[in-house]
Amino acid sequence: DTAVSQTPKYLVTQMGNDKSIKCEQNLGHDTMYWYKQDSKKFLKIMFSYNNKELIINETVPNRFSPKSPDKAHLNLHINSLELGDSAVYFCASSQGWDENLRETQYFGPGTRLLVL
Amino acid sequence: AQKITQTQPGMFVQEKEAVTLDCTYDTSDPSYGLFWYKQPSSGEMIFLIYQGSYDQQNATEGRYSLNFQKARKSANLVISASQLGDSAMYFCAMREGRGSSASKIIFGSGTRLSIRP
């Protein structure tokens, strides 16, 4: 059973194009995230949604627009793609602290975006 | 200032030996959580272990344990009896706040662990 799934896994496109990445989680979590991992493996949060509401927006260019149709889905649309957008984009979900004050956060498999 | 510091960019360890991956963090919030993730060459991010700031005991998950030293603000990952499949990038991460979705999780720069047969 896939907990957090993303499509597509690979995306190769030309500069200037618009593309979308989809993410779905079947864990029943309230919170979903988008992260960007650059070529040096540095992982940085882009957005966080809780129950379909935007919670965190980390000064990401407004060419990036997340959309959460329901709490199980968080999609990322990117307009006018630039060379610097090439990276691996990870979706993740979490539920915050449980009754034992423990938290888990699970990642999707990642989408490898290459802008030519 | 770096919130999460992993000082070992790379490590080589002999198979079956134990290995400790260092992580120090910086926060003034009394409530926080610490995570370790493994990223093999295939690219996925695998959740390994979690330690809450209020936990009295070190977290353990199978061969993974977290050496949590609160006063020193360190959360080192210990892998016992290393295996070839442990070769991967390992990331330490922290969330400030009470597991709140309003706070972000910050990642360290990672340590690349290579296990020698």
HADDOCK unambig.tbl for C-alpha pairs under 7 A between the chains (distance, minus, plus):
assign (segid A and resid 31 and name CA) (segid B and resid 101 and name CA) 6.44 0.50 0.50
assign (segid A and resid 42 and name CA) (segid B and resid 109 and name CA) 5.66 0.50 0.50
assign (segid A and resid 43 and name CA) (segid B and resid 107 and name CA) 6.24 0.50 0.50
assign (segid A and resid 50 and name CA) (segid B and resid 101 and name CA) 6.67 0.50 0.50
assign (segid A and resid 55 and name CA) (segid B and resid 102 and name CA) 5.85 0.50 0.50
assign (segid A and resid 56 and name CA) (segid B and resid 102 and name CA) 6.74 0.50 0.50
assign (segid A and resid 96 and name CA) (segid B and resid 99 and name CA) 4.44 0.50 0.50
assign (segid A and resid 96 and name CA) (segid B and resid 100 and name CA) 5.72 0.50 0.50
assign (segid A and resid 96 and name CA) (segid B and resid 101 and name CA) 6.44 0.50 0.50
assign (segid A and resid 97 and name CA) (segid B and resid 99 and name CA) 4.85 0.50 0.50
assign (segid A and resid 101 and name CA) (segid B and resid 52 and name CA) 6.99 0.50 0.50
assign (segid A and resid 102 and name CA) (segid B and resid 52 and name CA) 6.53 0.50 0.50
assign (segid A and resid 103 and name CA) (segid B and resid 50 and name CA) 6.92 0.50 0.50
assign (segid A and resid 103 and name CA) (segid B and resid 99 and name CA) 6.75 0.50 0.50
assign (segid A and resid 106 and name CA) (segid B and resid 47 and name CA) 6.42 0.50 0.50
assign (segid A and resid 107 and name CA) (segid B and resid 45 and name CA) 5.89 0.50 0.50
assign (segid A and resid 109 and name CA) (segid B and resid 44 and name CA) 4.84 0.50 0.50
assign (segid A and resid 110 and name CA) (segid B and resid 44 and name CA) 6.49 0.50 0.50
